[in-house]
């Protein structure tokens, strides 16, 4: 990972700047770990969402992860070509496609979840277990994504 040039002194203490740097480092660590599994970040996100929601209408899937429909089609095409998802007419509305994870997709997702967990462990390695728990609680509160 390339070192980031230092920010001006008036910037580098801002929480927003520090969060951005931490997020960029986390994304880089996870992207590198996923690449070892021949998976890209958005592919992992889509596969995870299909596992959670599937079978799911393609349009609803895109909305749930805030991915542009044109980009989603490409990711689903890649996942389908790899045998990780199936796309078929939605039984509830034949004009729509429903996406379902395959057994190979589930196995791939399990491997990806493990390497992503290890990458996040590396990101949080400077923190004690108690600090990690507190940090995640605080991040959840300020991100507006209360679980």
Secondary structure, 3 states (H helix, E strand, C coil): CCCCCCCCCCCCCCHHHHHHHHHHHHHHHHHHHHHCCCCCHHHHHHHHHHHHHCCEEHHHHHHHHCCCHHHHHHHHHHHHHCCCEEEEEECCEEEEEEEEECHHHHHHHHHHHHHHHHHHHHHCCCCCHHHHHHHHHHHHHHHCCCC
